[in-house]
Amino acid sequence: MKKWLSVLLGVLLVVVLTACTTDEDAGEEVENDEGGESSSENSEDTTTLKLNNGTEPTSLDPPIGFDAASWNVLNNLMEGMTRLGQDDQPEEATAENIEVSEDGTEYTFTIRDDAKWSNGDDVTAGDFEFAWKRLLNPETASSAAFLGYFIEGGEEFNSGEGSEDDVMVEAVNDKELHVTLTAPTNYFLNIISNPAFFPINQDVAEENEEWYAEADSFVGNGPFSLAEWAHDSEMILEKNEEYWDVDTVKLDKVHFAMVDDPNTEYQMYNSGDLDNSEIPSDLAGELLDSEEVTIEEQAGSQFYRFNVEEEPFQNANIRKAFAMAVNQQDIVEYVTKMGEEPAYGFVSPGFTDANGNDFREQNGNLVEFDPEQAMQLLEKGMEEEGYDELPEVTLTYNTDETNKSIAEAIQEMYSENLDVNVSLENTEWNVFLDDQKALKHQLSRSSFLADYADPINFLESFTTDSSMNRTAWSNDEYDSLITSAKQETDEEQRFEYMYQAEQILFDEMPIFPIHFYNQVFLQKDGVDNIVRHPVGYLELKWATKE
């Protein structure tokens, strides 16, 4: 393990950042009759941590629940071969030993003898083979499948050009899993800490395909088990006595509320119904200096996508005009007001290249607020398209007060800086996401939270065939650079490919950024050791509450 860890540390984050890829909130505001506290939590001898998940998880099926709302729960109910530790670095978890071949392409995982499922079954290598191949199966239709493309045969199987037998994941025996990669990937052990790579109890799944949908059928292998699940209302997790490291777990229970309104969440925090809370933006000025506030950086960004197949955004100059008419600094200073850093590129700060340079600083600002140039580019683009009048533009966002405030600010900026009237449209998260994937939006709000700690994860989202693209944009040179970066073993050259790719992305501007994420939250005294990892996994294994 020490051999790969020493290599891995050279390419991981050097600052604590924090993921899906999508950190979306879209649940209904629900409070139970007891003020958010279940009667099962009232025992004086029971230590219950009370949190708000914001919304119903998309799914607790590991390859499907590919978002923060699902990860918050999944990462505490299940565990992969590796788990991110308190230092945000991957460490042995279900695997007690990991061997890597000299050429860096073959991994052999040995599963702990005491690794158990919550129903008492042994966790086997076959459960991992079943789960990882299911992730890549095109019939699963997982948005996370691209993470498995590092495995030999993975992309071919997922794209329909290969078979399951071609995927080089093999259970050698009940306790040994052998995996072959397409190329050396120093951050592979970080990748497989992602919930998409959690094992699935094959016997349970084959008996009940919907095993993950209810508390009484859910089977996990993590620090907690799923005790109760009132859909769209609350979830209760209990310490999993079958967990191999159960003695480390100090909490008896975790209560997740599902309230999507930040003001209601804050009120619940004040009344004692929650142990931590986000800060409503309109209260940021008076609360940010509170002793109960913690601010941590996060690996991800809020941004907007153009649909390059929809008028007028088939024109690159018009896209650039709309991008440069947005004042990111004003948005973070006067709208979100949470101390975020305005984003002038897509890859967030905190990733260092082979020469010790921060990726964001090295590649510089790729788009900046410039209303005069924005107007010139708009006029040029309209002339290129033969427009006397710009086609109507609708900006779509998923329902959330902060999203609404940002959209309204951008709408005003377009009116003031481009003399363009933009309509706003909001929809609930699941509808919004389906429509965005189907390219039904013209201009739409998005967020990205890193799935693993490397810049390539940001940039691979916009390759032609990526399920995360959602812009219809395609560039052969960009695709080639991303492929080269994934195959390159020389770190200096690998980063050079990524620098060039990000520059192309902003030369053609199928997206434009707003700000890099951070995590700002209030937390009660006596609550400690909640770990919010750089890549968006909420970690409660070490959490305590006095």
N, C-alpha and C positions, 0 to 999 in steps of 0.2 A: 504493500500500500504506500510506503514512504516514497518509492520510486516515482509513481505517477503523481503523487501529491506535490512533490517538489517541482515537477514540470507544470502541473496545473496552476499552481499559485502564481506562476509567471504570466499567465494569460487572463486570470480572473480580475475582478474589481479590486482596486486598492483603496477605495472608499466604500462605506456602506451606502448603497443606493436602495430602492426596493421596487410583480407582475403583474396576461394573458395576452398578456396579449390584449385582453379587454377587461377593464375594470368598470363594469357597467352596473347601474342600479335601476331596476325597473319593477319592483314588487309593489303590491298595494300596502298602504299604511294600515297596519293591524295591531291592535293592542288587546290582550286578553282581559277578562274581567277583574283579574287580580293585580292590575297595574303592571303587567308584563312579567310577573314572577309566578312560576308554576308552583302548585302546592307541594310537589315532590321536592322542592328546594328548601323547604322551611325547617328541616331538621337542624337542630343546633350543632350536631356533630358532622354535618355535611358542608364541605367547602365548595361553593358554586360560583364560578366566574360568569358574569352576565354581560354579554356582548350583543351588538347589533350587526346582523349580516346585511342589512339594507334591503335584501330581496330574497325571494326563493331561489335556491341554486338552480341553474339551468338543468343540470343532471348530476347525479352521483355515480353515474357510469363513467369511469375514469377517462376514456378517450373522447367522451362527448361533453362532459362538463369542463370545457376549456375556457374558463373565465374566472375572475377573482371571486365572484359570489359562490361558485362551486368549489374553488380551491380552498377557501377559508375553512370549509367543512371537511373536504376530502383529505387535505393534508394532515388532519388530525385523526381521521378514521382509518387511514391506510398508510402504507409505507413501501417504498421501492427498495431496490438493492442498495441504493445510497440515500442519505438524508442530509440536507443542509444543516450543519451544526450551528451552535450559538455564534460562531465566528463567520457564518455565511459561506463556509467552504464545505464541499461534499465529504462525507465520512461514511464508513461502513454502517449499514443499517440492517436490513434483512440479510444481507451478505455479511458474513464474518471475515471473509478473506476475498481479495480480488487480485488476480494475477494478470499481467499485461505482457504480451509477447515483445521480443526485442524490437520488432519493426513497428510496434504500436497499433497493429490492426486487429489483434485477437485478444479477447477478454474472457477470462474464466472466473465465474462467480461461484463461491461456495456458500450455501445457505446455512444459517445457524441451526443447530439441532433443536433449539427451543423456540424457533420461529413458528408461531401458531396463528390460525385464524380465530376470530372471536367465537366461533362455534366449536373450537377445540381441535379442528383438523390441523394436520401439519401443513405448513406452507412448503410447496414443492417447486422444483425447477420447471416442472410441467405447467404449473400455474402461471409462471412468467412467460414461458414459450407461448402458451395459449393467449395470454393477454397482449403480448407484443405483436404477435401475428394478427390478432384481432384488431389492434390499432391500425395496422397497415392494410387490412382487408378493405377493398373498395366498397363492399357492401355495408361496412360500418359507417362510412361517410364521415369520418372524424376530421375536424378542422386541424387537429394536432398531428395528423399522419405524417406531415412533412418532417417532423422531428425524427422520425424513424428512417429517413432517407440516408442517414449515415451508415445504416446497417446494409451489408451487401445483399442485394436482391430486394430491398425494401421499396425503393421507388418504382421498380419494375412491377412488383406485385400490386402496389397501390394504383398505378396508372393503367393496369389491365394488360401490361405487356409481359408479365411474368406470372409465376404461380406461387402459391404459399410454400411449396417445397424449396423454392429458390431463395427464400429468406433465411439468411444464415444465423438463425437463433435455434439452438439445439439443447434440449434437456438431456445431458449425458446420462444422468441418473436422477434420483429424487432430489439430491442436494447439490447438483453441479450443473450450471448453465454455461454454455460456450457460445460466444458471439463473435462474428467476424465483421469488421467494418470495411467500407470501400476504400478508406484512406486513413492514415493516422489522424486522430481527432483528440487533441489535448484536453478538450473540455467535455468529452463524452460522459464522464462520471457526473458532471454537473447537469448535463442534459437529462440523464435518466433519473435525476431526483424529481423531475417534473411529474405531477400526478398522472399525466398521460401514460407513464410507464409503470404505474402501480400494477401489481399482480391481480389476477381475478381467480377466485376459487372455481376451478373448472367444473368440478362436480356440482356445485351449487348453481352455476350459470347454465349448465346443460339441463338441469332439472327445472329451473325457473328463469326464463330469459329476462324477466323484469325484477330480478333479485335486488336491484339497486333502488327501486322505486318507493319502498316503504320501510319503516323502521323494523318491523317484525321479520322482514326477509333479508335485510342488509347484512352482509358478512364482510368484515374488514380485518386488517392485520396491524392496525396502528395503535397509538397510545390510548385512544378512546373508542368506545363502541356507540352505535346509534340507538338510544333508548326510546325516544319519542320523536315523531315528526308530524306536526299539524301543518299541512301544506299551506303556504302563503301566510303563515302565522308564526310558528316557532319550531325550533329543534332543540332537543336535549341530548347531550352527549354524556356518557358515563365512563369513568376509568375502565379500561379494558384489562381485566385480570389475566387474560391469556397473553398479553403483550410481553415479549421477551425482556423488555427493560422496564417493567411495570413499577419497580421500586423508585425509578427516577420521577415518575408522574406524581405530582403532589395534589392536584385538583381532584375532587371527587366527581364534579359535574361541570359542564359548560352549558349555559343557556343562551341560545342564539335567538334574538328577536328578529323580525323582518319588517323594518320601518324605513321607508325610502325618503322621508322628509327630514332634513337636517335639524329643523327647529324642534320637531317632535322628539327626535333623538336626544337633543340637548336638554329638553325638558325632562326626559326620562333619566338622563344622567343626574340632573339636579335633584330629582326626587328619590334617587337611590335605586332605580330600576335598571340602571346600566352602570358598569364599572369603567367604561371608557366611552368616548364620544368624539365625533368630528365637531368642528366649530362652524356654526352657520356663518356664511361670509359677511352678513350684516353685523355680526358681533365680533369679527376678527380684531378690529381696532382695540376693543376693550379687553379681549381675552388672550391675545397672543402672548402677553407678558405674564400671564398667570403661572404660578409655580407648578400647576398641574399639567402644563402644556409641554409636549415633546414634539420636536420637529426632526424628521429624518428624511434623507433624500431617497429617491426612488428611480429605478431604471425604466423609464418610459416617458411617453409624451402624449399630450393632447394635440390633435391635428384635424385637418379637414381633407376630405377626398373629393376630387373632381371625377366625374364620369366622362371620360374623353370620347365616348360615343354619343354623348348628348350635346346638342347645341346649347350655348356657344363654346363649350369647353373642348371641342375637337381642335381648337386653335391654341397653340402653345403660348402665344403672346397675350391672348385674353386670360389664360390661366395665370400667367405671371402677373398680369395687371391686378387680378383679384387677390393674388397672394401679397403683392407689395402694397396694397391699399389697406392692409390690416396692421394695426399698431399693437404688437405683442406686449410691449412694455406697459401701455395703458391698460390692457386687459388684466395683467397680473397685479397692477398697482391699484386699479380702481374697480375692478369687477370681481375677480377671484379673491384677491387680498389675503392670500395665505403664504406669502413669501416665496412663491414659485419663481423659478428662473425662466425668463422668456426664451423661446426656442427659435434659433435661426439656422438650424440643421435638424436632422432626424435622429441621429445617434446621440444619446444623452451623455453627459460628462461622466467620467469615472473609469473609462476603459483605457488602459495604457498600451502603447505599441512596444515593439522590441527595443526602441531607443528611450523608453521611459516617458514618451510624450503622451499627453491626454488626447484621445481621438478627436474630441470636440474642438479643443484648442488648435490642434494641428490642421484640421480640415477647414477651420474658420467659419465665418458667417456666410451661409449660402443664399439666404434671402433676408432682406431687411425692409423695414417700413420706408417707403419713398413715394409719397402721393403724386409728385410731379411726374416721375418716371412711370408710375402706374397708369396715369392718364394717357401718356404718350403711347404706352404699349397697348392700351385698350383701343385707342384710335387706329393704331397700326393693324391690330388684329381684326377690327371691324372692316377696315379697308381690304384686307386680304380675303375676308369672307364675303365681301360685297354687301355688308349690312349697312342700311341707312339707320336702322334702329336695332338695338340689341334684343335678341329673343328674351322672353320672360325667364327669370331665374328664381328658383325656389331652393332655399337652404333648409335641410331637414336635420332634426336632432332627436335623440331619444329623450323621453320625458324625465326631467330632472331640473330642479330650480337653478342650479349652477349652469347647466347646459343652456337653459333658456336665457339666462343673463348674458352669457357669452355670445349666443346667437343674436340677441338684440343689439349688443354692442357692435358686432360685425355688420349687422344690417345698417346701423347708423353710419359706420365708417364707409360703407359702400355708397351710401347716399351722399355723404359729405365729400369723399375723395374721388369718386368716379361718376357722381351724378346718376347712379343706377339704383332703381327701386327693387329690392329683393324681398320676396315673400318668405315667411317662415312657416314651417310645418313641423309638428311634433307627433311622435307615435310611441307606443309602449315598446320596451326593449326587444321582446321576441319578434314582434312585427317589423320593427326597424331593422333588426339584424337580417332577417330573411329577405327583406326588400333590398338592403344594401348588397347582400351577396348576389341577388338576382339582377343587380345593376339597374334598379328602378329609381334610384335617386340621381339627381342632377349634381348637387353639391351637398355633402353630408358630413356631419360631425363624427369623429372617430377617436379612439384612444388605443395606445399600444403600451403594454407592460411586458417587459422582457420575459421570455420563457426560460432562458438560461443566460449565463453571464459572458456574453461575447457580442461584439458589434455585428457579426454576421447575422445574428438572430433578428436585428432590426431590419437589415437590408434585404434579407432573403424574402421578406414579405411581398416585395414588389417585382419578383420575377414573373414572367409571362403566365406560367401555369400555377402560381401559388394561390391557394384558397384564401389567403389573406390579402390578395391584391385589391380586389373590389373597385378597380378604377377603369378596367379594360385597357390600361396602358401596357405597351409591350415595346421592349428595346433589345435587340439582339446583342449589342455590345454589353449592355448591363447584365443580361443573363449570362454571358460568357465570363464576365468578371466575377460574378458570384460563384459560378462553377469553379473557376480557377482558385478563388479564395478558399473554397471548401476542400480543395485537393492539395493546396500548397502547404508544405511542411516548414518552409523558411518563414519565420514570423515577420521579418521586415518586409518581405515581398507580399505576404498574405495581407498585411495591413495596407500596403500600397494599392492592391487590387480593390480593397474596400473603400479607400479614400476616393479612388477614381469612380467607383460605382455610385457613391453618394453624390458626387459632383454631377454625374449624368442625371441622377434622379431630380436634382434641382435645376439643371439646365432645361429639362422638359416639364417639370413642375406638375405632375399628376396629383400632388398633395401639397399642402403648406402647413407648417407647424404653428402652434400657439404657445405652449409652454411645456417645460419638463416637469414631471410630477414630483411632488414630495409628499410626505405623510405628516399631517398635523393633527394631533389628537389630544384630548384631555383624558387623564387617567387618575383614578382614585388612589389616595395614599394607601399603602399596604398591598397594592397589586404590583407585582414585579415579574421580570423574566419572561414577559411576552416578547417573542422574537418576530420581528417583521422583516423578512428576508429581502435582499435586493431585488429578487425576481418575483415578489408578490405573494409568497407563501406565508400565511399567518401560522406561527408555530407556538403551540400551547404545551408541548411536552415538558418544558421546564418552568412553566408559569406557576406562580404562587399567589396566594391571597390570604392576608391576615384578617 
